[in-house]
Structures are given as structure tokens and as C-alpha cells.
Amino acid sequence: MARIFVFHLKDLDVFSWNIDASVGTKSPNRKVDVELVQFGYFALSRNTKSNPTVKEFAKDVNPGDPYSGADNDPLTLAILEHQKQRGGTQDGHVSPVTGSTGTYSTFDGPHTFQLLVLVNNMRDLLGSDFPRIDKHERCPQALREAVAACFDT
């Protein structure tokens, strides 16, 4: 299920999307969670401000493709390259966001959760339609339904 996550940034409460469980190698890889992360890499691949090396991997991620967590899957490769470029935890999976600040600390200092970086790329891609990622033509079906359910009553 796509989850709403709100974190506090300076004087603002910031809306984000969250996942129920990790996505990547040795992870549960729940369908909607996978589709949200895939859509995040799709958005990153379209962002002119993104790291060009990560964009090269992200462009091969197709939202809605089946995902098993295999080492050679385009999503696994994008996650690993993204972590390599960002620093911090290098575990091969995107974790759910926890806490209230959107950051975690590791051996090399504080880091923004990887998922929040992906959501920020979705924010850039969708502009004023964010957080309604379900309105984008490349939003996969299970994710589209989960997002719509968060808003439709």
C-alpha cells in the first residue's frame, strides 16, 4: 500500500510517500512498494538536476515491470549506483522512511532517506499535480489504485 508520510522541515510539515517494507536485494519487494520505487527512478531519470551516472542506471527502470530483487535487474542496479553516489548505507535496498525528520545517521554523517530523494524527483516531475502521482501516464496500475485510494473517499 502507498503510505503517506509527513516529516517536519524547518517550519513546514512536508508531505511524502512511503513504503511498507524495503525494496531491493533480500527484501520483501511488495508490488506497490516496488512500483513506487520504480516510479521514483523513472522520475529521477527525467530530472535535469539528477546525477548523470545515476540517471544512466535509472533510465532502464520501467515502472510496473516485475521485480524479484535479482542482482542484474535494472532496479537493483539503479539502487546500488544511487547508494554509491550518495554515500551512507550501501545495503542494496530502499528502506521505509522512519522518524520525524526524514534523515538517518550513519558512519559518515546524516543522510536523507533514499526514498525521500526519489519522492523529490516525483515532485519535480509532477509539479502542481504532486502528490497525485496516479495522474501521471507512467504510474503503474497497482500504485495508481493505491494512491487514488488515499485521496478518494
N, C-alpha and C positions, 0 to 999 in steps of 0.2 A: 504494500500500500504506500502511496506517496504521502509523506507526513509533512506537516507544516512545522517549521522550526523558527522561533523568534529569538534573536540574540540582541544584547544591548551594546551599542557602539556610540561612545560619547554620550550625547543627549538624545539618541534615537533608538527606538526599537526597530530592528531590521528583520523583514520577512525573508525566509529562505525555505528551500525544500530540503527534506532529509530522507534518509533511507532507514529501513527497519534493521537490516543486517549488512555486513560487509559485502563488497562486490570485488571479485578478483580471484587470484590464486588461493586455493584452500579456504574458500568462503562459501556461505550458503547460496549466493547468487540467485536470489529470488527474482522472479520475472520483472516485476515493476521496478525493483531496485536497480536491476541491470539496465532496464530501458532508460531510467533517469540518468544513470552514469553515462550510458551510450549517448544520450541526447546532449549531455554536458560536453562530451568530447566532440560531438558534431558542432555544437555552438563554438567551442574553442577553435576548431579548425576554420571557422569563418571569421574569426576575430583578428583584425589587422594588428592589434596590440599584443597578440599571443607570441610566445617564444617560437621562433621558426622551426627549431628542432622538434619540439613537442607537436607543432602543427603537422609536420610530416607524418607522424605516427597517428595523430588524431584524424586525419583525413581518410584513413582506411576504416574507421569505426562507423558502422552503419546502424543507426537506431532501429531496434526491433529484430536484429539478427539473433539467432540462437547463440547462447554463450554457455560454455562448460567450465571455464576457468583454465583452459589449456594454455601451456606456455607460449604457443605460437599464435594464439588468437590475437587479432588486431586490438581488441580492448585491453587484453593483458599487456601487450607491448606498449600501448599508449599510457597505461597506468604506470608501468615501470619507468618509462622515459620521463614522464611528468614528475615522478618522485625523484628521479636522478637530478633533474634540472632544479627542483625546488629545494632540495636538502631535507633534513628532518628524517622521519621514519621511512625506511625503504623496505616495506613488507609485501609489496605486490598487490595490495588491495586498498580500495577506498572504504574508509570507515564511516559509520554514522557519526554525526556531529553530537557531541555531548557538552555539558556545562552551559554557561550562560554568556560566554564571551566570543565563541566561535574560534577560539585558539586552544592549542595544547602546547606543553613544553616537552622538549626532548634534549638530548645531549648537546645539540648545537643551538639551543635557544628556543624562543617561542615561534610557533608556526600557525598559520591559518589552516583549518581543516581543508583537505584537498577537495572535498565535496563543495565547500563554500566557494572555492575558486571556480569550480565548474558551474555552479549556480550563477556566479557573477558573469560568466560568459553567456549564460542563457539570458540574463538580464540585459546584457548588451545586444544580443541578437534580437530579442523581442521588443525592446524599447517599451513603449507605453502599454503593450499587451501583457508584460510581465506582471503578475506571476502566472497568468493563464497560458502556460506552455502548451496546453492542449489545443490552442488555436493555431499553432504552427503546423504547416502541412507535413513536416517530417517527424512530428511527435508520434511515436508508435501507439498502437491501439490500446494495449493494456494500461500504459501510462496515461494516455488520453482519458480513458474511463476513470482512472483513479483520481486524476486532477479534477476532472469535471465533478466528481462526487464530493470533493472538498468544498465546492462552491455552490452547486445546485442543491436546492432544498426541496 
